[in-house]
Amino acid sequence: MDNLFFVLSKLVWGLLSPTSLMVWLLLFATLLLWLNYVRQAKKLLLLMSIVSFVVMGYPVGDYLMHPLETRFSAPENIPEPLAGIIMLGGAEQLKLSDSWQAAQVGDGAERILKTAELARQYPDLPIIVSGGSNLVQMQDLDAEGQVVKMLLSQAGVDPTRLIIETQARNTYENFQKLKPLLPKPAGRYILVTSAYHMPRAVGVAKQQHINVIPYPVDYRSDKPNNRYWDFDLPAHLAVLETACHEWLGLTVYYATGKTQSWFPQATDTVNKKD
């Protein structure tokens, strides 16, 4: 069942992502022209042109991303005792690493840097890392976790402290597969992942009865005073794609019972930054 969910999620996103939708609409408009439905094709192309221009010129994706990234804040004071530090994978580029036989890191590198910082702050805590290949055709990439081990080692983390799980392909499987590896199942763990991803990660952790303290990193949206027309399509589209993917993920996870609420929030009393 998990395999079916994974494959379907990839197929659905391939159809519903903003970029894919624009391509499908362009193909549909072309078909309308070939069938001599010129008026309908003109209306569709006009709509697509307006939307494309706005997305190219202004960071509209920030409006979808900002609520995700402000749902949780990094704690000023982390309550103890702690059982460990959990880092969700995603920063490491497994396919590129395999191609070039060298550990590559991409968006989300702050996950590794913050985990390394927390590892120095809490030198006695184990570090649990979960994340495998999320590619349908290359699911066995780095089955030994060498890429993330190398990246964390380069950031100053002692490899002997690492507990690495490499079979998880999505957020649900992250917690499902790391749960048996936790040194203290009932303990409290610092959770490090991207800020936009934290609501879904916390929701799944709660559903799996894993006690976590959210520590969001890797922010992607600008605050209102830094939003302006700059015509940077690749940057704007990257934020929009990520935000849409995460809202869709939250909806699907709630609908399929993988989380107890649609937009999870903090329940523990933790002092937070403004």
C-alpha positions as CSV (number, residue, x, y, z in Angstrom):
1,M,0.0,0.0,0.0
2,D,2.9,2.4,0.8
3,N,4.4,1.7,-2.6
4,L,1.1,2.5,-4.3
5,F,0.8,5.7,-2.3
6,F,4.3,6.7,-3.3
7,V,3.9,6.1,-7.0
8,L,0.5,7.8,-7.1
9,S,1.8,10.8,-5.3
10,K,4.5,11.2,-7.9
11,L,2.0,10.8,-10.8
12,V,-0.4,13.3,-9.3
13,W,2.2,15.9,-8.7
14,G,3.5,15.4,-12.2
15,L,0.0,16.4,-13.4
16,L,-0.8,19.1,-10.9
17,S,2.4,21.1,-10.2
18,P,2.1,24.7,-11.5
19,T,4.7,24.1,-14.2
20,S,3.0,20.9,-15.4
21,L,-0.4,22.7,-15.4
22,M,0.9,25.4,-17.6
23,V,2.3,22.9,-20.1
24,W,-0.9,20.9,-20.1
25,L,-2.9,24.1,-20.7
26,L,-0.5,25.1,-23.5
27,L,-1.0,21.7,-25.1
28,F,-4.8,22.1,-24.7
29,A,-4.7,25.6,-26.3
30,T,-2.7,24.2,-29.2
31,L,-5.3,21.5,-29.7
32,L,-8.1,24.0,-29.7
33,L,-6.3,26.0,-32.4
34,W,-5.9,22.8,-34.5
35,L,-9.6,22.1,-34.1
36,N,-10.4,25.7,-35.1
37,Y,-11.8,26.7,-31.7
38,V,-9.9,30.0,-32.1
39,R,-12.0,32.1,-29.7
40,Q,-11.6,29.6,-26.9
41,A,-7.9,29.2,-27.5
42,K,-7.4,33.0,-27.5
43,K,-9.2,33.2,-24.1
44,L,-7.1,30.4,-22.6
45,L,-3.8,31.8,-24.0
46,L,-4.7,35.3,-22.7
47,L,-5.3,33.8,-19.2
48,M,-2.1,31.8,-19.3
49,S,-0.1,34.9,-20.5
50,I,-1.4,37.0,-17.6
51,V,-0.7,34.4,-15.0
52,S,2.8,33.7,-16.4
53,F,3.6,37.4,-16.4
54,V,2.5,37.9,-12.8
55,V,4.5,34.8,-11.6
56,M,7.5,36.0,-13.6
57,G,7.4,39.5,-12.2
58,Y,6.3,39.2,-8.6
59,P,7.0,36.5,-5.8
60,V,3.3,35.4,-5.5
61,G,4.5,32.1,-4.2
62,D,5.6,33.9,-1.0
63,Y,1.9,34.2,0.0
64,L,1.5,30.5,0.0
65,M,4.9,29.8,1.5
66,H,4.8,32.3,4.4
67,P,2.0,30.6,6.4
68,L,3.9,27.3,6.2
69,E,7.2,28.8,7.4
70,T,5.7,30.8,10.3
71,R,3.6,27.9,11.7
72,F,6.6,27.0,13.9
73,S,9.5,29.0,15.3
74,A,12.9,28.0,16.4
75,P,12.9,27.6,20.2
76,E,14.9,30.1,22.3
77,N,15.2,27.6,25.2
78,I,15.1,23.9,24.4
79,P,13.6,21.9,27.4
80,E,15.6,19.0,28.7
81,P,16.1,16.1,29.0
82,L,16.6,15.3,25.4
83,A,17.0,11.8,23.8
84,G,18.5,12.9,20.5
85,I,18.4,15.0,17.4
86,I,16.3,14.0,14.3
87,M,17.2,15.4,10.9
88,L,15.0,14.7,7.9
89,G,16.9,14.2,4.7
90,G,16.4,16.2,1.6
91,A,19.4,18.5,1.4
92,E,21.6,15.8,-0.1
93,Q,21.5,15.4,-3.9
94,L,21.7,11.6,-4.3
95,K,21.4,11.4,-8.0
96,L,24.1,14.0,-8.6
97,S,26.3,12.4,-5.9
98,D,26.0,9.1,-7.7
99,S,26.8,10.7,-11.1
100,W,29.9,12.4,-9.9
101,Q,30.9,10.0,-7.0
102,A,31.1,13.0,-4.6
103,A,28.7,14.1,-1.9
104,Q,26.5,17.0,-3.4
105,V,24.2,19.2,-1.4
106,G,21.5,21.5,-2.8
107,D,18.5,23.4,-1.4
108,G,18.0,22.7,2.3
109,A,21.7,22.7,3.2
110,E,20.7,24.5,6.4
111,R,19.4,21.2,7.7
112,I,22.9,19.8,7.8
113,L,24.5,23.0,9.1
114,K,21.9,23.4,11.9
115,T,22.2,19.7,12.8
116,A,25.9,20.1,13.1
117,E,25.5,23.2,15.3
118,L,23.1,21.3,17.6
119,A,25.5,18.4,17.7
120,R,28.2,20.6,19.0
121,Q,25.7,22.2,21.5
122,Y,24.6,18.7,22.7
123,P,27.7,16.5,22.3
124,D,26.2,13.5,24.1
125,L,23.1,13.2,22.0
126,P,22.7,10.7,19.1
127,I,21.8,12.1,15.7
128,I,19.1,10.2,13.8
129,V,18.9,10.9,10.1
130,S,16.0,9.6,7.9
131,G,15.8,9.9,4.2
132,G,16.4,7.8,1.1
133,S,15.8,8.2,-2.6
134,N,12.5,9.7,-3.6
135,L,13.0,8.8,-7.2
136,V,10.6,6.2,-8.7
137,Q,13.3,4.7,-11.0
138,M,16.3,4.9,-8.7
139,Q,15.1,3.9,-5.2
140,D,18.3,2.2,-4.2
141,L,20.6,5.2,-4.4
142,D,23.0,5.4,-1.5
143,A,21.4,2.6,0.5
144,E,24.3,2.9,3.0
145,G,23.7,6.6,3.7
146,Q,27.3,7.5,2.7
147,V,26.3,10.9,1.2
148,V,24.6,12.3,4.3
149,K,27.3,10.7,6.5
150,M,30.0,12.5,4.4
151,L,28.1,15.8,4.5
152,L,27.6,15.8,8.2
153,S,31.2,14.7,8.7
154,Q,32.4,17.6,6.7
155,A,30.2,19.9,8.9
156,G,32.1,18.5,12.0
157,V,29.8,15.7,13.2
158,D,31.4,12.6,14.5
159,P,30.1,9.7,12.3
160,T,30.0,7.4,15.3
161,R,27.0,9.4,16.7
162,L,24.9,8.9,13.6
163,I,22.0,6.5,13.2
164,I,21.0,6.6,9.6
165,E,17.8,5.3,8.0
166,T,17.9,5.3,4.1
167,Q,14.7,3.5,3.0
168,A,12.2,6.4,3.6
169,R,10.8,8.0,0.4
170,N,8.5,10.6,1.9
171,T,7.6,12.3,5.2
172,Y,5.3,9.5,6.4
173,E,7.9,6.8,5.8
174,N,10.6,9.0,7.5
175,F,8.9,8.6,10.9
176,Q,7.5,5.2,10.2
177,K,11.0,3.8,9.6
178,L,13.0,5.8,12.1
179,K,10.7,5.1,15.0
180,P,12.2,1.6,15.6
181,L,15.7,3.1,15.6
182,L,15.1,5.7,18.3
183,P,17.3,5.0,21.3
184,K,14.5,6.1,23.7
185,P,11.1,5.7,22.1
186,A,9.4,7.8,24.7
187,G,12.1,10.4,24.8
188,R,12.0,14.0,23.4
189,Y,13.9,14.7,20.2
190,I,14.9,18.0,18.5
191,L,13.5,17.8,14.9
192,V,15.4,19.6,12.2
193,T,13.8,20.1,8.8
194,S,12.9,22.9,6.4
195,A,10.5,25.5,7.8
196,Y,7.9,25.0,5.0
197,H,8.0,21.2,5.7
198,M,7.7,21.4,9.5
199,P,3.9,21.4,9.8
200,R,3.6,18.1,7.9
201,A,6.6,16.6,9.7
202,V,5.2,17.5,13.1
203,G,1.8,16.1,12.1
204,V,3.2,12.8,11.1
205,A,5.5,12.6,14.2
206,K,2.4,13.2,16.5
207,Q,0.5,10.5,14.6
208,Q,3.4,8.1,15.2
209,H,3.6,9.1,18.9
210,I,7.1,10.6,18.5
211,N,7.7,13.5,20.8
212,V,9.5,16.2,18.9
213,I,10.7,19.8,19.5
214,P,10.4,21.6,16.1
215,Y,13.6,23.4,14.9
216,P,12.7,24.9,11.5
217,V,15.5,26.0,9.1
218,D,15.9,26.7,5.4
219,Y,13.4,29.5,4.9
220,R,12.3,30.2,1.3
221,S,9.9,33.1,1.4
222,D,10.6,36.8,1.8
223,K,8.7,38.9,4.4
224,P,6.4,41.6,2.9
225,N,8.9,44.4,3.1
226,N,11.3,42.5,0.9
227,R,8.7,41.6,-1.8
228,Y,8.9,43.6,-5.0
229,W,8.7,43.3,-8.8
230,D,12.0,41.9,-10.0
231,F,11.1,39.5,-12.9
232,D,13.0,36.5,-11.6
233,L,11.0,33.7,-13.0
234,P,13.2,30.7,-11.8
235,A,13.3,32.0,-8.2
236,H,9.6,32.8,-8.1
237,L,8.6,29.5,-9.7
238,A,10.8,27.5,-7.3
239,V,9.0,29.0,-4.3
240,L,5.6,28.5,-5.9
241,E,6.2,24.9,-6.8
242,T,7.5,24.1,-3.3
243,A,4.6,25.8,-1.6
244,C,2.0,24.1,-3.8
245,H,3.6,20.8,-3.3
246,E,3.5,21.2,0.5
247,W,-0.1,22.3,0.7
248,L,-1.1,19.4,-1.5
249,G,0.9,17.1,0.8
250,L,-0.8,18.4,3.9
251,T,-4.2,17.9,2.3
252,V,-3.4,14.3,1.1
253,Y,-1.8,13.3,4.4
254,Y,-4.9,14.5,6.4
255,A,-7.3,12.9,4.0
256,T,-5.5,9.5,4.2
257,G,-5.1,9.6,8.0
258,K,-1.4,10.1,8.1
259,T,-1.9,13.2,10.3
260,Q,-4.7,14.1,12.7
261,S,-5.1,17.7,11.6
262,W,-4.9,19.4,8.2
263,F,-2.5,22.1,9.4
264,P,-0.7,20.8,12.5
265,Q,0.5,23.2,15.1
266,A,2.6,23.2,18.3
267,T,1.0,21.8,21.4
268,D,4.0,21.8,23.7
269,T,4.8,24.9,25.7
270,V,8.1,26.1,24.4
271,N,9.6,29.6,24.4
272,K,9.8,30.8,20.8
273,K,11.3,33.6,18.9
274,D,9.0,36.3,17.5
